[in-house]
Amino acid sequence: MIRPIEAADRAAWTELWKAYLAFYDTVLPDEVYASTWSRLLDPDEPTWGALALQDGMPVGLVHWLYHRTNWSISDSCYLQDLFVAPAGRGQGHGRALIEHVAADATAKGCSRVYWTTHRTNHTAMQLYDRLASESGFLQYRMTLPLT
């Protein structure tokens, strides 16, 4: 079962979010966790979140956001974060989370859903290759100083 994140999910979301970030060898400052959580619950923010439940317990999360693009009249949906805890893997939760985002994006009139993953994430890429086409583009990042 997939459902939107609710205010009562803070502890479960934090555990899943930290596990996801640990997979990518990342730790964020506490203020980023607080800000992200606040944004996910604010209906005026363009970012959303949902949880995958197994036996009533959260085992996966997904975050996505909507944005304009110069390549289409319709908005695009960026599936930013997707994670399923080891106890929930291989049971369709990842697919269900992606399909949840795709359904929401379709309902909001988006022309596409896209995401990135690390080139070493071979297990997840097996699922992604069944659901979408790999674009061939590489992502580059330039970290900017905060002013």
N, C-alpha and C positions, 0 to 999 in steps of 0.2 A: 504494500500500500504506500502511496506517495501522498503527502499533504503539505500545505504551506507551513513554514516556520511560524510558531506562535511564541508569545512572550514567555510562557512557562518552559520553553525548550532551551533556555540559556545554557544550563549546565551540560546537557547532551550535545548541543551545537558546539560549545567550546571544546569538548573532548574530541569530537569528530574533526573540527577545524584544526586543532593542534596536531592531530594525527596526520591529517592531509599535509599540513605545512612541514611536518617532520619527514614525510616521504620525500619532499623536495629540499631537505636539509635547511629549512627556513624557520626562524623564530621572529615574531613581530613584537613591537612594543605594546604594552597593555593598552595604550590609548588607541591603537589601531583596532584591536579586538573590540573595544567599546564603541568606536565609531562605526565599524562594520556592522556590529549587532544593531545599533541604533538605526542605521540606514536600511537594513533588511526589514525592520518593523515599521518604517515610515512610508505610508502609501504615496507620499509626494516625491519620494526618491525613485530614480529609474532602475533600481536594483532590487532583486527578489531572491528568495530562498525557499527551498523545500527539503523535506526529510523523507528518506525511505524507512519504513517501519517493518520490523520482523518480529512477530509475536508481541506487537505493541511497543517495541523498543526501537529507538532510532539506531540504524546501522549504516546510513549513508546520507550524504548531503549534496546539494547542488545550489550554486549561485549563478544568476544570470542578470544581464542588463540589456537595455534597449538603447539604440543610438541611431542617429541619422547617418546616411552614407551618400556620397556624391555619385555612386554607381547605380542608384535606384531611387525611385520616388518613395518606395516603402522603406520603413526602418529595417535595421538589421538587429539580430539578437546575438549577443556574445555570451556563450556558455563559459563563464570564467573559471569556475571551480567545480570539480566533480570528484567525489570520494566515497568509497564503500569500505567499511572496516573489514578486516580479514574474516571475521565471523560471518559476514553477510555476503562474501564474494561467491561467484559462481551460481547465484540463485536468481539472476535476472534483475537485481536492483539497479545496476548501472544503466542497463537498457531502459528500465522503467523511468529512471530519473531523466535521461536524455529525452525520452518520448514525452514526458511531462512538460519539459521546457519547450519542445517542438509544438506541442498542442497549445500552450499558452502563447507562443510567438505567432502561431497561425491565427489564433483568436484575436490577437492584437494587430493583425494585418502585416506582419513582417514578411519580407521576401526570402530570408534565409536565417539559419542558425549556424554559427561556426564556433570552433574552439581550437585550442592548441594543446599540445602535450609534449613532454620531453621525448626526444628521439630514442631514448632507452626504455621507454614505458611500453615494451612490447606486448605485455598482457592486455593492457587497455586498448592498444592499437588493433588487436584482433577484433574487439567489439566495434571500435570506431570504423574499421574497414567494412564491416557488414552494414553499418547504418548510414555512412556518408562517404564522400569521395575526398581523398587527400588532395589539397590544393597545389602542392608543389612549392609553396612559398615558405621561406624561413622568416622567423621573427627576429628582429634586432631591437635592442633596448638602449636608450640613452638616459642615464640617470641624471636628473636636473637638480640643482641646489634649490632648496626651499627658501623663498624670500619672505 
